[in-house]
Amino acid sequence: MQFSEIPSVKTKIVPTKEQMKLWQDTKEYGIWINGKRYKNTVLNTRPNTDFSYYELIKYNDEKAKAMKYQVEVGLLTNDNFEGTQKWTLNRLNTYPRDNYELVLRVTTQAKNNSLKITTK
């Protein structure tokens, strides 16, 4: 069990068409949409208006070498952004003085010795 800080309400930031084109460089950028890794070419198939938020995370040299790109681009689709905002606002309004929530992470070991982590 651990306590996690409740995320703050995000400001809507729609990426520009120029940014979407720039982020297609696979040596420089890694694309994550709603927390899932995608090939950079997915940006060719979606207009910039499909996204309501993005953040850029610059890796240090060691991590960049392992990940094979320098900057992680985290994008949220419109639906995901709205859902996240509603959840965050509801949580903040329900418990206005509470900045943290209790997160239970259960780890089990499967028969093939792989780990399975679930979050509740």
C-alpha positions as CSV (number, residue, x, y, z in Angstrom):
1,M,0.0,0.0,0.0
2,Q,1.1,3.5,-0.7
3,F,-0.2,7.0,-0.7
4,S,-0.2,8.8,-4.1
5,E,-0.7,12.4,-4.6
6,I,-4.0,13.3,-6.3
7,P,-3.1,14.8,-9.7
8,S,-3.8,18.4,-10.3
9,V,-6.4,19.6,-12.8
10,K,-4.7,19.9,-16.2
11,T,-5.1,22.8,-18.5
12,K,-6.2,21.9,-22.0
13,I,-3.3,22.0,-24.5
14,V,-4.0,20.9,-28.0
15,P,-0.8,20.1,-30.0
16,T,-0.2,22.1,-33.2
17,K,0.0,20.4,-36.6
18,E,3.7,21.4,-36.7
19,Q,4.3,19.6,-33.4
20,M,2.6,16.5,-34.6
21,K,4.8,16.4,-37.7
22,L,8.0,17.0,-35.6
23,W,7.1,14.2,-33.2
24,Q,7.1,11.6,-36.0
25,D,11.0,11.5,-35.7
26,T,11.5,8.1,-34.1
27,K,15.1,8.8,-33.0
28,E,14.1,11.8,-31.0
29,Y,10.5,11.1,-29.8
30,G,8.5,8.2,-28.4
31,I,4.7,8.5,-28.6
32,W,2.4,7.5,-25.7
33,I,-1.4,7.9,-26.1
34,N,-3.5,7.5,-22.9
35,G,-0.6,5.7,-21.3
36,K,0.0,3.2,-24.1
37,R,3.1,3.1,-26.4
38,Y,2.4,3.6,-30.1
39,K,4.5,3.8,-33.2
40,N,5.2,7.4,-34.2
41,T,3.4,6.8,-37.5
42,V,0.1,6.8,-35.7
43,L,0.3,10.6,-35.8
44,N,-0.2,10.5,-39.6
45,T,-3.6,8.9,-39.0
46,R,-5.0,11.4,-36.4
47,P,-5.6,15.1,-36.6
48,N,-4.1,17.3,-33.8
49,T,-7.6,18.1,-32.6
50,D,-8.0,14.4,-31.4
51,F,-5.9,15.4,-28.4
52,S,-6.6,17.7,-25.5
53,Y,-3.4,17.5,-23.6
54,Y,0.3,16.6,-24.0
55,E,3.4,16.6,-22.0
56,L,7.0,16.1,-22.9
57,I,9.5,14.3,-20.8
58,K,13.2,14.6,-21.7
59,Y,15.3,11.5,-20.8
60,N,18.8,11.5,-19.5
61,D,21.4,9.8,-21.8
62,E,21.3,6.5,-20.0
63,K,17.5,6.2,-20.2
64,A,17.4,7.6,-23.8
65,K,19.8,4.9,-24.9
66,A,17.6,2.2,-23.3
67,M,14.3,3.6,-24.7
68,K,15.8,4.5,-28.1
69,Y,14.4,8.0,-28.1
70,Q,15.3,11.3,-26.3
71,V,11.8,12.7,-25.5
72,E,8.6,10.9,-24.4
73,V,5.5,12.6,-25.8
74,G,2.5,11.8,-23.6
75,L,-0.8,12.6,-25.3
76,L,-4.3,12.4,-24.0
77,T,-7.3,11.9,-26.3
78,N,-10.3,14.2,-25.8
79,D,-12.3,11.5,-24.1
80,N,-9.5,10.4,-21.8
81,F,-8.7,14.0,-20.9
82,E,-12.4,14.8,-20.0
83,G,-12.7,11.6,-18.0
84,T,-9.5,12.3,-16.1
85,Q,-10.6,15.9,-15.4
86,K,-14.0,14.7,-14.1
87,W,-12.4,12.1,-11.9
88,T,-9.9,14.6,-10.5
89,L,-12.5,17.3,-9.9
90,N,-14.8,14.9,-8.2
91,R,-12.0,13.6,-6.0
92,L,-10.9,17.1,-5.1
93,N,-14.5,18.3,-4.4
94,T,-15.3,15.2,-2.3
95,Y,-12.2,15.5,-0.1
96,P,-11.0,19.1,-0.5
97,R,-8.4,19.0,2.2
98,D,-7.0,15.6,1.2
99,N,-4.1,15.8,-1.2
100,Y,-3.3,12.1,-1.2
101,E,-5.2,8.8,-1.9
102,L,-4.4,5.3,-0.7
103,V,-3.4,3.1,-3.6
104,L,-3.3,-0.7,-3.2
105,R,-0.9,-2.5,-5.5
106,V,-1.1,-6.3,-5.4
107,T,1.7,-8.4,-6.8
108,T,1.3,-12.1,-7.6
109,Q,3.7,-14.5,-9.1
110,A,2.4,-16.6,-11.9
111,K,3.4,-20.2,-12.7
112,N,5.8,-19.0,-15.3
113,N,7.6,-16.8,-12.8
114,S,6.4,-13.6,-14.3
115,L,5.0,-10.9,-12.1
116,K,1.5,-9.5,-12.4
117,I,0.8,-6.1,-10.9
118,T,-2.7,-4.9,-10.4
119,T,-3.9,-1.5,-9.2
120,K,-7.1,-1.0,-7.3
